[in-house]
Amino acid sequence: MASKIEPRGLRRADAARYLGISPSHFDTQRALGAIPAPKPLFGVMLYDRHDLDAIFDGKPVAAAANDNANPWDDAIAPPQTEARTRLH
């Protein structure tokens, strides 16, 4: 019997569904920095299941999760608080 393979990379709607939230709420949390940026892979933007698991486990979102981050965004961004590391 063949085992089912779970993809590690998830598209936006699948990533939201994986966390149990709506895509629009996912987008809101992504804009707030509570969800790391997707990673480009073969021309598709994918969210890493491991990053989503870490969020669900209550671990803070790592700044390094967004490899395409603009360093000026961090320079002018307000300080990150505990509330911004959790889904609301």
All heavy atoms as an XYZ file, in Angstrom:
676
protein
N       0.842     -1.184      0.000
C       0.000      0.000      0.000
C       0.885      1.245      0.000
O       1.783      1.388      0.813
C      -0.892     -0.022      1.246
C      -1.800      1.136      1.354
S      -2.878      0.898      2.792
C      -3.811      2.354      2.665
N       0.630      2.139     -0.919
C       1.410      3.359     -1.028
C       0.999      4.351      0.056
O      -0.182      4.509      0.353
C       1.214      3.988     -2.398
N       1.992      4.998      0.631
C       1.692      6.010      1.653
C       1.402      7.350      0.982
O       1.907      7.638     -0.093
C       2.851      6.144      2.632
O       3.997      6.608      1.960
N       0.580      8.139      1.625
C       0.235      9.450      1.096
C       1.368     10.427      1.401
O       1.844     10.498      2.527
C      -1.058      9.942      1.732
C      -1.536     11.244      1.177
C      -2.853     11.662      1.770
C      -3.276     12.991      1.194
N      -4.522     13.475      1.783
N       1.782     11.172      0.407
C       2.842     12.161      0.575
C       2.197     13.516      0.823
O       1.387     13.981      0.026
C       3.753     12.220     -0.656
C       4.470     10.890     -0.836
C       4.751     13.368     -0.544
C       5.291     10.798     -2.095
N       2.543     14.133      1.933
C       2.054     15.474      2.258
C       3.058     16.489      1.714
O       4.250     16.395      2.011
C       1.918     15.647      3.777
C       0.889     14.741      4.409
C      -0.528     15.115      4.030
O      -0.796     16.298      3.767
O      -1.365     14.206      3.973
N       2.614     17.455      0.920
C       3.557     18.452      0.389
C       4.111     19.339      1.501
O       3.408     19.676      2.447
C       2.702     19.262     -0.582
C       1.302     19.079     -0.110
C       1.243     17.718      0.517
N       5.372     19.675      1.389
C       5.969     20.596      2.363
C       5.626     22.038      2.003
O       5.390     22.869      2.871
C       7.485     20.419      2.390
C       8.128     21.386      3.354
C       9.508     21.013      3.698
N      10.108     22.084      4.479
C      11.376     22.106      4.800
N      12.164     21.112      4.442
N      11.861     23.104      5.497
N       5.577     22.346      0.723
C       5.238     23.687      0.268
C       3.748     23.787     -0.016
O       3.179     22.927     -0.675
N       3.136     24.828      0.512
C       1.697     25.025      0.341
C       1.419     26.379     -0.295
O       2.022     27.386      0.071
C       0.981     24.961      1.695
C       1.141     23.662      2.483
C       0.591     23.830      3.892
C       0.442     22.529      1.771
N       0.485     26.395     -1.223
C       0.029     27.665     -1.780
C      -0.820     28.383     -0.734
O      -1.233     27.796      0.259
C      -0.759     27.419     -3.056
C       0.139     26.896     -4.169
C      -0.641     26.675     -5.436
N       0.209     26.049     -6.427
C       0.333     26.495     -7.667
N      -0.335     27.544     -8.074
N       1.126     25.878     -8.507
N      -1.080     29.647     -0.968
C      -1.735     30.517      0.011
C      -3.018     29.921      0.595
O      -3.162     29.819      1.812
C      -2.023     31.871     -0.632
C      -2.796     32.829      0.222
C      -3.138     34.087     -0.599
N      -4.326     34.710     -0.097
C      -5.563     34.445     -0.524
N      -5.766     33.555     -1.466
N      -6.580     35.071     -0.001
N      -3.959     29.528     -0.235
C      -5.242     29.007      0.261
C      -5.045     27.715      1.040
O      -5.695     27.493      2.073
C      -6.213     28.795     -0.890
N      -4.124     26.869      0.582
C      -3.849     25.619      1.295
C      -3.155     25.891      2.624
O      -3.412     25.210      3.617
C      -3.000     24.689      0.437
C      -3.738     24.187     -0.788
O      -4.980     24.040     -0.718
O      -3.080     23.942     -1.813
N      -2.261     26.883      2.647
C      -1.584     27.240      3.898
C      -2.593     27.769      4.916
O      -2.531     27.428      6.103
C      -0.497     28.284      3.625
N      -3.534     28.592      4.467
C      -4.582     29.097      5.367
C      -5.422     27.943      5.890
O      -5.698     27.852      7.093
C      -5.461     30.109      4.621
N      -5.817     27.052      5.006
C      -6.614     25.891      5.395
C      -5.834     25.020      6.380
O      -6.385     24.501      7.342
C      -7.000     25.084      4.156
C      -8.003     23.993      4.417
C      -8.458     23.269      3.146
N      -8.870     24.184      2.090
C      -8.209     24.354      0.938
N      -7.122     23.678      0.679
N      -8.653     25.208      0.037
N      -4.538     24.869      6.166
C      -3.682     24.068      7.047
C      -3.696     24.631      8.472
O      -3.704     23.883      9.443
C      -2.256     24.045      6.485
C      -1.295     23.179      7.255
C      -1.378     21.790      7.186
C      -0.284     23.741      8.027
C      -0.488     20.988      7.876
C       0.613     22.946      8.719
C       0.509     21.569      8.633
O       1.393     20.785      9.331
N      -3.714     25.967      8.580
C      -3.769     26.607      9.902
C      -5.185     26.677     10.462
O      -5.377     27.016     11.621
C      -3.185     28.023      9.829
C      -1.673     28.109      9.629
C      -1.258     29.560      9.450
C      -0.930     27.462     10.780
N      -6.172     26.412      9.605
C      -7.559     26.447     10.055
C      -8.165     27.834     10.056
O      -9.090     28.114     10.816
N      -7.631     28.710      9.203
C      -8.158     30.073      9.119
C      -8.520     30.379      7.667
O      -8.113     29.669      6.748
C      -7.147     31.120      9.664
C      -5.840     31.092      8.876
C      -6.894     30.897     11.155
C      -4.825     32.149      9.298
N      -9.291     31.446      7.483
C      -9.688     31.833      6.127
C      -8.500     32.459      5.392
O      -7.586     33.008      6.019
C     -10.841     32.833      6.180
O     -10.382     34.080      6.679
N      -8.516     32.402      4.054
C      -7.454     33.063      3.292
C      -7.357     34.564      3.573
O      -6.255     35.110      3.623
C      -7.831     32.783      1.835
C      -8.573     31.488      1.896
C      -9.367     31.587      3.181
N      -8.492     35.235      3.786
C      -8.424     36.677      4.062
C      -7.781     36.943      5.427
O      -7.005     37.891      5.571
C      -9.805     37.323      3.971
O     -10.683     36.774      4.930
N      -8.082     36.120      6.421
C      -7.450     36.289      7.733
C      -5.963     35.938      7.640
O      -5.121     36.587      8.265
C      -8.145     35.428      8.784
C      -7.697     35.709     10.178
N      -7.854     36.934     10.778
C      -7.082     34.932     11.094
C      -7.355     36.897     12.000
N      -6.877     35.686     12.216
N      -5.641     34.946      6.845
C      -4.248     34.580      6.583
C      -3.500     35.788      6.022
O      -2.408     36.121      6.477
C      -4.206     33.404      5.605
C      -2.841     32.860      5.333
C      -2.304     31.845      6.108
C      -2.086     33.349      4.274
C      -1.042     31.331      5.844
C      -0.825     32.850      4.004
C      -0.298     31.834      4.794
N      -4.117     36.472      5.041
C      -3.501     37.655      4.437
C      -3.289     38.764      5.467
O      -2.251     39.429      5.471
C      -4.359     38.183      3.293
C      -4.421     37.222      2.111
O      -3.562     36.326      2.012
O      -5.352     37.382      1.293
N      -4.276     38.947      6.341
C      -4.155     39.967      7.390
C      -2.982     39.654      8.305
O      -2.164     40.528      8.614
C      -5.451     40.052      8.219
O      -6.532     40.414      7.348
C      -5.330     41.066      9.341
N      -2.887     38.406      8.731
C      -1.798     38.005      9.629
C      -0.452     38.068      8.920
O       0.561     38.415      9.522
C      -2.059     36.609     10.193
C      -3.260     36.546     11.103
C      -3.166     37.542     12.240
O      -2.140     37.658     12.909
N      -4.235     38.283     12.452
N      -0.435     37.770      7.644
C       0.793     37.875      6.853
C       1.241     39.334      6.802
O       2.416     39.638      6.972
C       0.525     37.320      5.442
C       1.597     37.534      4.440
C       2.837     36.698      4.710
N       3.910     37.262      3.927
C       4.900     38.009      4.431
N       4.991     38.235      5.715
N       5.818     38.499      3.650
N       0.296     40.253      6.588
C       0.619     41.689      6.533
C       1.131     42.191      7.874
O       1.967     43.099      7.920
C      -0.603     42.482      6.093
N       0.658     41.603      8.972
C       1.105     41.990     10.308
C       2.448     41.373     10.682
O       3.030     41.712     11.702
C       0.056     41.587     11.355
C      -1.266     42.340     11.307
C      -2.283     41.697     12.251
C      -1.041     43.805     11.658
N       2.924     40.444      9.871
C       4.204     39.800     10.144
C       4.093     38.553     10.996
O       5.110     38.001     11.415
N       2.882     38.095     11.270
C       2.697     36.899     12.086
C       2.918     35.620     11.291
O       3.074     34.551     11.867
C       1.290     36.890     12.695
N       2.931     35.736      9.982
C       3.161     34.594      9.097
C       4.316     34.975      8.189
O       4.301     36.045      7.567
C       1.900     34.268      8.271
C       0.778     33.823      9.207
C       2.201     33.205      7.217
C      -0.554     33.615      8.540
N       5.347     34.124      8.115
C       6.489     34.463      7.263
C       6.128     34.465      5.783
O       5.141     33.859      5.369
C       7.512     33.370      7.576
C       6.763     32.269      8.211
C       5.527     32.859      8.811
N       6.937     35.140      5.019
C       6.717     35.251      3.574
C       6.846     33.890      2.904
O       7.587     33.021      3.377
C       7.729     36.214      2.970
N       6.140     33.720      1.798
C       6.311     32.477      1.044
C       7.680     32.462      0.368
O       8.338     33.499      0.240
C       5.188     32.546      0.011
C       4.945     34.000     -0.180
C       5.201     34.631      1.161
N       8.079     31.287     -0.040
C       9.372     31.127     -0.698
C       9.144     30.805     -2.175
O       8.304     29.973     -2.503
C      10.140     29.986     -0.038
C      10.400     30.251      1.421
C      11.022     29.071      2.108
C      11.184     29.422      3.585
N      11.819     28.390      4.340
N       9.883     31.459     -3.057
C       9.729     31.138     -4.476
C      10.391     29.796     -4.783
O      11.531     29.552     -4.396
C      10.449     32.286     -5.184
C      11.436     32.792     -4.186
C      10.847     32.529     -2.828
N       9.647     28.922     -5.427
C      10.189     27.622     -5.796
C       9.607     27.240     -7.155
O       8.378     27.073     -7.277
C       9.840     26.574     -4.737
C      10.448     25.198     -4.906
C      11.979     25.272     -4.780
C       9.909     24.242     -3.859
N      10.448     27.159     -8.161
C      10.038     26.789     -9.511
C       8.951     27.715    -10.061
O       8.006     27.283    -10.714
C       9.573     25.334     -9.568
C      10.571     24.357     -9.018
C      10.284     23.608     -7.890
C      11.819     24.217     -9.614
C      11.212     22.719     -7.378
C      12.751     23.322     -9.093
C      12.452     22.574     -7.978
N       9.049     28.994     -9.732
C       8.106     29.974    -10.237
C       6.791     30.057     -9.479
O       5.875     30.741     -9.914
N       6.703     29.358     -8.361
C       5.489     29.367     -7.536
C       5.879     29.826     -6.138
O       6.929     29.450     -5.619
C       4.869     27.945     -7.466
C       3.645     27.936     -6.589
C       4.560     27.425     -8.848
N       5.025     30.643     -5.520
C       5.275     31.093     -4.154
C       4.631     30.088     -3.201
O       3.418     29.868     -3.250
C       4.702     32.492     -3.945
C       5.310     33.548     -4.850
S       7.113     33.677     -4.701
C       7.242     34.538     -3.157
N       5.450     29.478     -2.345
C       4.968     28.432     -1.448
C       5.310     28.750      0.002
O       6.396     29.238      0.307
C       5.598     27.084     -1.821
C       5.278     26.565     -3.215
C       6.129     25.332     -3.522
C       3.804     26.255     -3.351
N       4.370     28.459      0.883
C       4.584     28.585      2.319
C       5.110     27.257      2.839
O       4.574     26.188      2.525
C       3.275     28.955      3.031
C       2.839     30.358      2.694
C       2.026     30.608      1.600
C       3.266     31.436      3.464
C       1.645     31.897      1.276
C       2.892     32.729      3.142
C       2.084     32.953      2.047
O       1.720     34.223      1.719
N       6.149     27.314      3.646
C       6.782     26.119      4.197
C       5.933     25.560      5.338
O       5.640     26.261      6.303
C       8.178     26.483      4.696
C       9.006     25.287      5.096
O       8.447     24.277      5.567
O      10.235     25.365      4.954
N       5.546     24.306      5.224
C       4.740     23.654      6.259
C       5.441     23.716      7.622
O       4.793     23.884      8.645
C       4.475     22.200      5.867
C       3.615     21.444      6.850
C       3.480     19.983      6.476
N       2.887     19.785      5.176
C       1.578     19.660      4.977
N       0.747     19.709      5.989
N       1.116     19.466      3.767
N       6.773     23.613      7.644
C       7.507     23.674      8.917
C       7.348     25.044      9.580
O       7.219     25.137     10.801
C       8.976     23.343      8.700
C       9.205     21.927      8.265
N      10.453     21.448      7.950
C       8.364     20.886      8.085
C      10.363     20.185      7.600
N       9.102     19.821      7.667
N       7.357     26.122      8.763
C       7.133     27.461      9.311
C       5.717     27.568      9.884
O       5.515     28.167     10.943
C       7.314     28.535      8.234
C       8.753     28.692      7.785
O       9.668     28.233      8.491
O       8.954     29.281      6.695
N       4.751     26.989      9.188
C       3.363     27.030      9.666
C       3.199     26.217     10.940
O       2.482     26.623     11.859
C       2.411     26.536      8.575
C       2.448     27.320      7.255
C       1.545     26.663      6.232
C       2.090     28.777      7.466
N       3.886     25.094     11.020
C       3.852     24.287     12.244
C       4.422     25.076     13.426
O       3.889     25.031     14.537
C       4.637     22.988     12.076
C       3.932     21.971     11.201
O       2.693     22.058     11.047
O       4.619     21.080     10.672
N       5.511     25.799     13.182
C       6.132     26.596     14.244
C       5.173     27.670     14.754
O       5.092     27.925     15.952
C       7.435     27.220     13.745
N       4.435     28.300     13.840
C       3.447     29.313     14.238
C       2.391     28.666     15.122
O       2.040     29.178     16.182
C       2.780     29.946     13.004
C       3.794     30.741     12.198
C       1.613     30.830     13.414
C       3.294     31.105     10.811
N       1.889     27.524     14.676
C       0.835     26.833     15.423
C       1.332     26.407     16.797
O       0.584     26.396     17.774
C       0.337     25.622     14.630
C      -1.004     25.148     15.073
C      -2.150     25.757     14.610
C      -1.125     24.100     15.968
C      -3.403     25.346     15.022
C      -2.370     23.671     16.389
C      -3.510     24.291     15.926
N       2.621     26.082     16.896
C       3.220     25.682     18.167
C       3.527     26.865     19.069
O       3.996     26.696     20.188
C       4.501     24.881     17.927
C       4.233     23.524     17.296
O       3.087     23.020     17.413
O       5.161     22.960     16.681
N       3.270     28.093     18.569
C       3.474     29.284     19.385
C       4.886     29.834     19.367
O       5.224     30.698     20.160
N       5.706     29.358     18.444
C       7.074     29.865     18.348
C       7.063     31.187     17.595
O       6.267     31.378     16.684
C       7.957     28.849     17.633
C       8.077     27.555     18.409
C       8.876     26.543     17.658
C       8.891     25.232     18.447
N       9.426     24.143     17.644
N       7.939     32.124     17.954
C       7.960     33.414     17.254
C       8.380     33.245     15.795
O       9.134     32.341     15.450
C       8.982     34.244     18.026
C       9.725     33.300     18.877
C       8.913     32.043     19.011
N       7.857     34.122     14.971
C       8.205     34.110     13.553
C       9.625     34.637     13.423
O       9.929     35.735     13.869
C       7.218     34.990     12.749
C       7.645     35.083     11.294
C       5.812     34.432     12.863
N      10.482     33.854     12.801
C      11.878     34.253     12.635
C      12.002     35.280     11.525
O      11.408     35.129     10.468
C      12.737     33.034     12.316
N      12.778     36.304     11.764
C      13.000     37.323     10.740
C      13.686     36.715      9.524
O      13.457     37.140      8.404
C      13.847     38.458     11.305
N      14.491     35.683      9.747
C      15.205     35.044      8.646
C      14.274     34.243      7.749
O      14.664     33.829      6.669
C      16.295     34.125      9.200
N      13.041     34.026      8.169
C      12.107     33.249      7.352
C      11.803     33.959      6.040
O      11.418     33.340      5.074
C      10.818     32.993      8.127
N      11.979     35.270      6.013
C      11.725     36.029      4.784
C      13.061     36.382      4.145
O      13.627     37.428      4.402
C      10.913     37.283      5.097
C      10.554     38.040      3.835
O      10.923     37.659      2.729
N       9.834     39.125      4.011
N      13.546     35.509      3.288
C      14.835     35.723      2.637
C      14.814     36.888      1.668
O      15.848     37.429      1.326
C      15.272     34.456      1.896
C      15.552     33.310      2.843
O      15.874     33.581      4.009
O      15.451     32.155      2.414
N      13.630     37.282      1.208
C      13.507     38.375      0.255
C      13.182     39.696      0.938
O      12.759     40.631      0.293
C      12.421     38.046     -0.782
C      12.770     36.823     -1.582
O      13.917     36.637     -1.949
N      11.793     35.983     -1.843
N      13.371     39.765      2.231
C      13.005     40.959      2.983
C      13.867     42.152      2.573
O      15.043     42.017      2.275
C      13.159     40.712      4.476
N      13.245     43.292      2.581
C      13.950     44.533      2.341
C      14.521     44.979      3.680
O      13.777     45.189      4.630
C      12.956     45.569      1.788
C      13.599     46.900      1.513
O      14.671     47.213      2.020
N      12.936     47.698      0.702
N      15.832     45.149      3.821
C      16.408     45.525      5.114
C      15.879     46.851      5.646
O      15.853     47.079      6.845
C      17.912     45.595      4.852
C      18.075     45.593      3.382
C      16.840     45.005      2.782
N      15.401     47.722      4.764
C      14.839     48.993      5.212
C      13.516     48.795      5.928
O      13.134     49.595      6.776
C      14.683     49.958      4.044
C      16.017     50.474      3.590
C      16.702     50.104      2.476
C      16.843     51.407      4.264
N      17.899     50.752      2.408
C      18.009     51.570      3.500
C      16.723     52.133      5.441
C      19.044     52.415      3.871
C      17.755     52.990      5.811
C      18.888     53.121      5.035
N      12.789     47.718      5.598
C      11.543     47.431      6.297
C      11.792     47.232      7.786
O      11.049     47.718      8.630
C      10.856     46.182      5.727
C      10.288     46.426      4.338
O      10.130     47.604      3.943
O      10.004     45.433      3.657
N      12.865     46.520      8.126
C      13.197     46.297      9.530
C      13.659     47.590     10.199
O      13.392     47.821     11.374
C      14.294     45.243      9.667
C      13.797     43.853      9.293
O      12.572     43.607      9.398
O      14.633     43.020      8.896
N      14.360     48.431      9.432
C      14.891     49.667      9.999
C      13.786     50.643     10.391
O      13.907     51.368     11.369
C      15.850     50.333      9.017
N      12.690     50.651      9.636
C      11.629     51.620      9.917
C      10.406     51.008     10.582
O       9.481     51.720     10.944
C      11.200     52.354      8.626
C      10.619     51.379      7.605
C      12.356     53.136      8.043
C       9.993     52.048      6.406
N      10.408     49.681     10.758
C       9.243     48.994     11.341
C       9.154     49.261     12.835
O      10.163     49.425     13.508
C       9.350     47.497     11.091
N       7.921     49.315     13.373
C       7.780     49.452     14.821
C       8.293     48.195     15.511
O       8.351     47.126     14.899
C       6.270     49.617     15.029
C       5.642     49.067     13.797
C       6.648     49.234     12.703
N       8.689     48.287     16.769
C       9.198     47.112     17.468
C       8.145     45.997     17.489
O       6.963     46.267     17.648
C       9.479     47.608     18.883
C       9.346     49.081     18.845
C       8.640     49.459     17.598
N       8.619     44.776     17.299
C       7.703     43.634     17.308
C       7.389     43.257     18.751
O       8.268     43.175     19.594
C       8.329     42.442     16.588
C       7.356     41.318     16.382
C       7.898     40.274     15.446
O       9.004     40.399     14.945
N       7.133     39.246     15.203
N       6.116     43.044     19.008
C       5.689     42.649     20.351
C       5.235     41.215     20.357
O       5.047     40.604     19.303
C       4.518     43.545     20.834
O       3.408     43.309     19.973
C       4.888     45.014     20.817
N       5.016     40.664     21.518
C       4.548     39.284     21.652
C       3.248     39.074     20.897
O       3.042     38.031     20.292
C       4.351     38.946     23.148
C       3.850     37.548     23.402
C       4.810     36.441     22.989
O       6.014     36.702     22.943
O       4.336     35.325     22.700
N       2.366     40.038     20.905
C       1.065     39.894     20.238
C       1.227     39.696     18.738
O       0.391     39.067     18.112
C       0.203     41.122     20.525
N       2.296     40.218     18.145
C       2.473     40.091     16.703
C       3.015     38.726     16.311
O       3.068     38.407     15.148
C       3.415     41.166     16.211
C       2.778     42.556     16.319
C       3.634     43.576     15.673
N       3.605     43.349     14.225
C       4.399     43.956     13.396
N       5.287     44.807     13.826
N       4.340     43.714     12.101
N       3.423     37.908     17.264
C       3.966     36.596     16.917
C       2.891     35.528     16.952
O       3.156     34.386     16.652
C       5.091     36.204     17.884
O       4.554     36.113     19.206
C       6.223     37.199     17.843
N       1.665     35.884     17.313
C       0.584     34.931     17.387
C      -0.509     35.296     16.400
O      -0.686     36.446     16.034
C      -0.025     34.936     18.792
C       0.914     34.429     19.829
C       0.160     34.272     21.109
N       0.982     33.584     22.062
C       0.948     33.812     23.341
N       0.121     34.686     23.838
N       1.716     33.150     24.157
N      -1.288     34.286     16.029
C      -2.453     34.549     15.190
C      -3.529     35.161     16.045
O      -3.741     34.790     17.182
C      -2.957     33.244     14.583
C      -1.978     32.526     13.662
C      -2.578     31.238     13.186
C      -1.633     33.407     12.489
N      -4.259     36.110     15.511
C      -5.319     36.788     16.252
C      -6.664     36.321     15.778
O      -6.908     36.086     14.682
C      -5.222     38.297     16.100
C      -3.993     38.825     16.738
N      -2.803     38.949     16.041
C      -3.720     39.212     17.978
C      -1.885     39.429     16.857
N      -2.415     39.590     18.038
